[in-house]
Amino acid sequence: QVQLVESGGGLVQAGGSLRLSCAASGSILRFNTMDWYRQAPGKQRELVATIFSTGSTKYADSVKGRFTISRDNAKNTVYLQMNSLKPEDTGVYSCRVFGQIPYWGQGTQVTVSS
């Protein structure tokens, strides 16, 4: 069983920055992919960013150039640095890790005011 604990969400003005963290119980080296998803009110959950075991990354078009996903294997943590935030970035952000099966965190709320 894998426990994932997200932190770093909050309320920020448009143009501001936040850094989300997702700490895993145990080594993250066993995971093929680590992702950040978000779900805005009344909308479907969407994939925001992925980091692969190789270190390569992939982003949704809506966040390219503004968000950066990274991982610290020593701390068993994946991060999402979010810059130039927009009101449409508001939502619950959740991390997901995938080894043989997916595991999800509980989510952290990000609210961007205009």
C-alpha contacts under 8 A as a table, 3 or more apart, distances in Angstrom:
res1	aa1	res2	aa2	distance
2	V	24	A	6.85
2	V	25	S	5.85
2	V	26	G	7.55
2	V	103	Y	6.64
3	Q	24	A	5.70
3	Q	25	S	5.23
3	Q	103	Y	7.80
3	Q	105	G	7.18
4	L	22	C	6.22
4	L	23	A	5.58
4	L	24	A	4.63
4	L	25	S	6.60
4	L	95	C	7.60
4	L	103	Y	7.70
4	L	104	W	6.59
4	L	105	G	4.66
4	L	106	Q	7.49
5	V	21	S	7.91
5	V	22	C	5.38
5	V	23	A	5.21
5	V	24	A	6.61
5	V	105	G	5.71
5	V	106	Q	6.88
5	V	107	G	7.95
6	E	20	L	6.95
6	E	21	S	5.41
6	E	22	C	4.28
6	E	23	A	6.44
6	E	94	S	7.16
6	E	95	C	7.19
6	E	105	G	6.45
6	E	106	Q	7.04
6	E	107	G	6.10
6	E	108	T	6.13
7	S	20	L	5.71
7	S	21	S	5.24
7	S	22	C	6.56
7	S	108	T	6.22
8	G	18	L	6.88
8	G	19	R	5.80
8	G	20	L	4.48
8	G	21	S	6.14
8	G	108	T	7.34
9	G	18	L	7.02
9	G	19	R	7.53
9	G	20	L	6.22
9	G	108	T	5.38
9	G	109	Q	5.29
9	G	110	V	4.94
9	G	111	T	7.95
10	G	18	L	7.94
10	G	108	T	7.98
10	G	109	Q	6.14
10	G	110	V	5.04
10	G	111	T	6.13
11	L	110	V	6.16
11	L	111	T	4.74
11	L	112	V	5.92
11	L	113	S	7.33
12	V	16	G	6.08
12	V	17	S	7.28
12	V	18	L	7.75
12	V	110	V	7.91
12	V	111	T	6.33
12	V	112	V	5.03
12	V	113	S	6.27
13	Q	16	G	5.59
13	Q	85	L	7.65
13	Q	112	V	5.38
13	Q	113	S	4.79
13	Q	114	S	6.18
14	A	84	S	6.93
14	A	85	L	5.28
14	A	86	K	4.99
14	A	87	P	6.25
14	A	112	V	5.69
14	A	113	S	5.69
14	A	114	S	5.34
15	G	83	N	7.04
15	G	84	S	4.16
15	G	85	L	4.86
15	G	86	K	6.41
16	G	83	N	6.17
16	G	84	S	5.48
16	G	85	L	5.50
17	S	81	Q	7.50
17	S	82	M	5.39
17	S	83	N	4.41
17	S	84	S	6.22
17	S	85	L	6.16
18	L	81	Q	6.19
18	L	82	M	5.25
18	L	83	N	6.75
19	R	79	Y	6.80
19	R	80	L	5.57
19	R	81	Q	4.41
19	R	82	M	5.92
20	L	79	Y	5.50
20	L	80	L	4.99
20	L	81	Q	6.42
20	L	82	M	7.90
21	S	77	T	6.63
21	S	78	V	5.89
21	S	79	Y	4.57
21	S	80	L	6.56
22	C	77	T	5.40
22	C	78	V	5.22
22	C	79	Y	6.27
22	C	95	C	6.45
22	C	105	G	7.76
23	A	75	K	7.64
23	A	76	N	5.94
23	A	77	T	4.39
23	A	78	V	6.68
24	A	27	S	7.27
24	A	28	I	6.87
24	A	76	N	5.56
24	A	77	T	6.06
25	S	76	N	7.34
26	G	76	N	6.61
27	S	30	R	6.52
27	S	73	N	7.15
27	S	76	N	5.53
28	I	31	F	5.58
28	I	73	N	6.25
28	I	76	N	5.28
28	I	77	T	7.39
29	L	32	N	7.80
29	L	53	S	7.12
29	L	73	N	6.73
30	R	99	G	6.23
31	F	34	M	6.96
31	F	53	S	6.81
31	F	97	V	6.27
31	F	98	F	5.38
31	F	99	G	4.27
31	F	100	Q	7.98
32	N	52	F	5.89
32	N	53	S	5.10
32	N	97	V	7.72
32	N	98	F	5.85
32	N	99	G	5.32
33	T	50	T	6.70
33	T	51	I	5.80
33	T	52	F	4.53
33	T	53	S	6.00
33	T	97	V	5.89
33	T	98	F	5.39
33	T	99	G	7.16
34	M	50	T	5.71
34	M	51	I	5.39
34	M	52	F	6.49
34	M	78	V	7.41
34	M	95	C	7.19
34	M	96	R	5.77
34	M	97	V	4.44
34	M	98	F	6.42
35	D	47	L	7.35
35	D	48	V	7.45
35	D	49	A	5.61
35	D	50	T	4.31
35	D	51	I	6.38
35	D	95	C	5.52
35	D	96	R	5.11
35	D	97	V	6.30
36	W	47	L	6.35
36	W	48	V	5.54
36	W	49	A	5.32
36	W	50	T	6.52
36	W	80	L	7.51
36	W	93	Y	6.69
36	W	94	S	5.68
36	W	95	C	4.47
36	W	96	R	6.32
37	Y	45	R	6.60
37	Y	46	E	5.51
37	Y	47	L	4.46
37	Y	48	V	5.15
37	Y	49	A	7.13
37	Y	93	Y	5.59
37	Y	94	S	5.21
37	Y	95	C	6.15
37	Y	96	R	7.55
38	R	45	R	5.54
38	R	46	E	5.52
38	R	47	L	6.63
38	R	48	V	6.67
38	R	91	G	5.88
38	R	92	V	5.33
38	R	93	Y	4.26
38	R	94	S	6.09
39	Q	43	K	6.33
39	Q	44	Q	6.02
39	Q	45	R	4.25
39	Q	46	E	6.30
39	Q	91	G	5.13
39	Q	92	V	5.26
39	Q	93	Y	6.65
40	A	43	K	5.33
40	A	44	Q	7.23
40	A	45	R	7.22
40	A	89	D	7.93
40	A	90	T	6.19
40	A	91	G	4.16
40	A	92	V	6.51
41	P	91	G	6.72
47	L	50	T	7.90
47	L	60	A	6.77
48	V	59	Y	5.82
48	V	60	A	5.13
48	V	63	V	7.14
49	A	57	T	7.22
49	A	58	K	5.60
49	A	59	Y	4.42
49	A	60	A	6.28
49	A	68	T	7.88
49	A	69	I	6.47
50	T	57	T	5.49
50	T	58	K	5.15
50	T	59	Y	6.54
50	T	69	I	7.01
51	I	55	G	6.00
51	I	56	S	5.77
51	I	57	T	4.45
51	I	58	K	6.61
51	I	69	I	6.59
51	I	70	S	6.89
51	I	71	R	7.81
52	F	55	G	5.22
52	F	56	S	5.46
52	F	57	T	6.28
53	S	56	S	7.47
57	T	69	I	7.19
59	Y	63	V	6.60
59	Y	64	K	5.85
60	A	63	V	5.67
60	A	64	K	6.34
61	D	64	K	5.32
63	V	66	R	5.41
63	V	67	F	5.61
64	K	67	F	6.22
65	G	68	T	7.81
66	R	82	M	6.12
66	R	83	N	5.14
66	R	84	S	6.13
66	R	85	L	7.72
67	F	80	L	6.70
67	F	81	Q	5.47
67	F	82	M	4.49
67	F	83	N	6.05
68	T	79	Y	7.97
68	T	80	L	5.64
68	T	81	Q	5.04
68	T	82	M	6.63
69	I	78	V	7.24
69	I	79	Y	5.60
69	I	80	L	4.58
69	I	81	Q	6.37
70	S	78	V	5.72
70	S	79	Y	5.21
70	S	80	L	6.60
71	R	76	N	7.66
71	R	77	T	5.80
71	R	78	V	4.19
71	R	79	Y	5.97
72	D	75	K	5.43
72	D	76	N	5.97
72	D	77	T	5.36
72	D	78	V	6.25
73	N	76	N	4.84
73	N	77	T	6.54
74	A	77	T	7.89
82	M	85	L	6.57
85	L	89	D	6.47
85	L	112	V	6.78
86	K	89	D	5.38
86	K	90	T	7.61
86	K	112	V	6.13
86	K	113	S	7.77
86	K	114	S	7.53
87	P	90	T	5.68
87	P	111	T	7.32
87	P	112	V	4.65
87	P	113	S	5.66
87	P	114	S	5.95
88	E	112	V	7.54
89	D	110	V	7.63
89	D	111	T	7.52
89	D	112	V	6.70
90	T	109	Q	7.82
90	T	110	V	5.35
90	T	111	T	4.61
90	T	112	V	5.46
91	G	109	Q	5.95
91	G	110	V	5.43
91	G	111	T	6.47
92	V	107	G	5.84
92	V	108	T	5.40
92	V	109	Q	4.42
92	V	110	V	6.04
93	Y	107	G	5.23
93	Y	108	T	5.28
93	Y	109	Q	6.22
93	Y	110	V	6.96
94	S	104	W	6.99
94	S	105	G	5.75
94	S	106	Q	6.48
94	S	107	G	4.19
94	S	108	T	6.48
95	C	104	W	5.93
95	C	105	G	5.51
95	C	107	G	7.08
96	R	102	P	6.57
96	R	103	Y	5.53
96	R	104	W	4.55
96	R	105	G	6.47
97	V	102	P	5.58
97	V	103	Y	5.38
97	V	104	W	6.71
98	F	101	I	5.53
98	F	102	P	4.33
98	F	103	Y	6.46
99	G	102	P	6.60
